[in-house]
């Protein structure tokens, strides 16, 4: 092997290392902007009053629909996407609601709302059960895929 071939291999390795570093630096920020589509379980016992309740507040990072999968509830419920100013806020902004979706047991639904578009950083589902005994037990996400 000649000296020039050794230099060429060294140069190729250096070039490959630079390309690898550049790609990882460009790709890293993209992952941090991925939406909040992980499913989270929400469970609440429903007594005879069958009053509405809110899921936890979750970061809302894009304009996608919210998601609800009624997999284990005692029956159907209505779900609407509501905006919140912070994760600890107790005031839900109903001006973000587009749909009030009837979520039947065994089905998944996309719930349209304007939480992100109206500048609210957090979202929750307002859940209104259509039954008076048993539990709401479902999966939901603030952003859909």
RAKA-V253348 format. One record per residue. N is the residue number from 1. RES is the residue in three letters. NEAR is the number of other ideal C-beta (glycine too) atoms within 12 Angstrom. Layout:
N/RES/NEAR, N/RES/NEAR
//
This chain:
1/UNK/9, 2/UNK/8, 3/UNK/9, 4/UNK/10, 5/UNK/11, 6/UNK/12, 7/UNK/13, 8/UNK/14, 9/UNK/15, 10/UNK/15, 11/UNK/14, 12/UNK/14, 13/UNK/14, 14/UNK/14, 15/UNK/14, 16/UNK/14, 17/UNK/14, 18/UNK/14, 19/UNK/14, 20/UNK/14, 21/UNK/14, 22/UNK/13, 23/UNK/13, 24/UNK/14, 25/UNK/13, 26/UNK/12, 27/UNK/14, 28/UNK/13, 29/UNK/10, 30/UNK/12, 31/UNK/11, 32/UNK/9, 33/UNK/13, 34/UNK/17, 35/UNK/25, 36/UNK/29, 37/UNK/23, 38/UNK/18, 39/UNK/22, 40/UNK/25, 41/UNK/21, 42/UNK/36, 43/UNK/21, 44/UNK/26, 45/UNK/20, 46/UNK/26, 47/UNK/16, 48/UNK/11, 49/UNK/13, 50/UNK/24, 51/UNK/17, 52/UNK/24, 53/UNK/27, 54/UNK/30, 55/UNK/35, 56/UNK/24, 57/UNK/32, 58/UNK/34, 59/UNK/27, 60/UNK/38, 61/UNK/23, 62/UNK/23, 63/UNK/23, 64/UNK/26, 65/UNK/32, 66/UNK/49, 67/UNK/36, 68/UNK/45, 69/UNK/30, 70/UNK/35, 71/UNK/22, 72/UNK/19, 73/UNK/34, 74/UNK/24, 75/UNK/26, 76/UNK/26, 77/UNK/42, 78/UNK/29, 79/UNK/46, 80/UNK/37, 81/UNK/49, 82/UNK/40, 83/UNK/36, 84/UNK/34, 85/UNK/22, 86/UNK/19, 87/UNK/18, 88/UNK/12, 89/UNK/19, 90/UNK/14, 91/UNK/17, 92/UNK/29, 93/UNK/29, 94/UNK/22, 95/UNK/18, 96/UNK/33, 97/UNK/27, 98/UNK/23, 99/UNK/23, 100/UNK/24, 101/UNK/32, 102/UNK/21, 103/UNK/37, 104/UNK/21, 105/UNK/25, 106/UNK/14, 107/UNK/20, 108/UNK/24, 109/UNK/32, 110/UNK/25, 111/UNK/40, 112/UNK/25, 113/UNK/40, 114/UNK/26, 115/UNK/41, 116/UNK/29, 117/UNK/18, 118/UNK/23, 119/UNK/16, 120/UNK/33, 121/UNK/25, 122/UNK/35, 123/UNK/51, 124/UNK/44, 125/UNK/49, 126/UNK/37, 127/UNK/41, 128/UNK/27, 129/UNK/34, 130/UNK/25, 131/UNK/25, 132/UNK/18, 133/UNK/16, 134/UNK/22, 135/UNK/25, 136/UNK/41, 137/UNK/26, 138/UNK/37, 139/UNK/27, 140/UNK/44, 141/UNK/37, 142/UNK/42, 143/UNK/31, 144/UNK/29, 145/UNK/17
//
